[in-house]
Amino acid sequence: MVFFNKKHKCEEDGKKFDTYNELIEHARKIHHYTILKCNRCGKQFYHEKDRLHHVREEHGKEMDARSHKNEHKHKKEDRSQKGTSAQEQVNSHAKNLDKF
């Protein structure tokens, strides 16, 4: 027994749709909404917050899996100016740039 066959509801006029894609098409054609697309997979979204959530959840996993993402971490032992903070090193380098 199916109680809620149409679960995607338009916020403008209350119409319900079987699929999210039908809701997107309705919003585009009837209400002339700008539909947002994911740059990676092309999935379409009604709201920017939904697109951002999709990117974080679906494509964030891909970003975490990158093998080289930890290659450029700074280690305290590698600093040429021992005992100084990262900000102090940046300030020191900025002073050297002012000389040019």
C-alpha positions as CSV (number, residue, x, y, z in Angstrom):
1,M,0.0,0.0,0.0
2,V,1.5,3.3,-1.1
3,F,0.5,6.4,1.0
4,F,2.7,9.0,-0.5
5,N,3.3,8.4,-4.2
6,K,4.2,12.0,-5.1
7,K,6.8,13.2,-2.6
8,H,8.4,16.2,-4.4
9,K,6.3,19.3,-3.8
10,C,6.7,22.7,-5.5
11,E,7.1,25.5,-3.0
12,E,5.3,28.0,-5.3
13,D,2.0,26.3,-6.1
14,G,2.0,23.1,-4.1
15,K,2.0,20.7,-7.0
16,K,3.5,17.3,-6.3
17,F,5.7,15.2,-8.5
18,D,6.9,11.6,-8.6
19,T,10.5,12.5,-9.2
20,Y,12.9,15.3,-8.3
21,N,13.6,15.8,-12.1
22,E,9.9,16.4,-12.8
23,L,9.9,19.1,-10.1
24,I,13.0,20.7,-11.6
25,E,11.4,20.8,-15.1
26,H,8.2,22.3,-13.6
27,A,10.1,25.0,-11.7
28,R,12.0,25.8,-14.9
29,K,9.1,25.9,-17.3
30,I,6.3,27.2,-15.2
31,H,8.0,29.5,-12.7
32,H,11.0,30.3,-14.8
33,Y,13.5,29.4,-12.0
34,T,17.2,29.4,-12.7
35,I,18.1,25.8,-12.2
36,L,21.6,25.1,-10.8
37,K,23.8,22.3,-12.0
38,C,26.6,20.3,-10.4
39,N,29.8,21.1,-12.3
40,R,31.0,17.5,-11.9
41,C,28.0,15.3,-12.7
42,G,25.4,17.6,-14.1
43,K,22.7,16.9,-11.6
44,Q,20.2,19.7,-11.4
45,F,19.1,21.5,-8.2
46,Y,16.3,23.8,-7.2
47,H,18.3,25.7,-4.5
48,E,21.9,26.6,-4.1
49,K,22.0,25.0,-0.6
50,D,20.9,21.7,-2.2
51,R,23.6,21.9,-4.8
52,L,26.3,22.7,-2.2
53,H,25.1,19.8,0.0
54,H,25.3,17.4,-2.9
55,V,28.8,18.5,-3.8
56,R,30.0,18.1,-0.2
57,E,28.3,14.7,0.3
58,E,28.8,13.1,-3.1
59,H,32.0,14.7,-4.5
60,G,33.7,15.5,-1.1
61,K,34.5,11.8,-0.8
62,E,36.4,12.0,-4.1
63,M,38.4,15.0,-2.8
64,D,39.2,13.1,0.4
65,A,40.5,10.2,-1.6
66,R,43.1,12.3,-3.5
67,S,46.5,10.7,-2.8
68,H,48.5,13.9,-2.9
69,K,46.4,16.1,-0.6
70,N,48.7,15.6,2.3
71,E,52.0,16.1,0.5
72,H,52.4,19.8,1.2
73,K,51.8,19.9,4.9
74,H,54.2,22.0,6.8
75,K,56.2,20.3,9.6
76,K,57.7,22.2,12.5
77,E,61.0,20.4,11.9
78,D,61.3,21.7,8.3
79,R,61.0,25.3,9.2
80,S,64.1,27.3,8.5
81,Q,63.3,29.7,11.3
82,K,63.0,27.4,14.3
83,G,60.8,28.7,17.2
84,T,58.8,31.0,15.0
85,S,55.1,30.7,14.2
86,A,53.8,30.4,10.7
87,Q,52.4,33.9,10.8
88,E,55.8,35.2,11.9
89,Q,57.4,33.5,9.0
90,V,54.9,35.0,6.6
91,N,55.6,38.5,8.0
92,S,59.3,37.9,7.7
93,H,58.9,37.0,4.0
94,A,56.6,39.9,3.4
95,K,59.3,42.3,4.7
96,N,61.7,40.9,2.1
97,L,59.1,41.6,-0.7
98,D,58.9,45.2,0.4
99,K,62.5,45.7,-0.6
100,F,61.8,45.1,-4.3
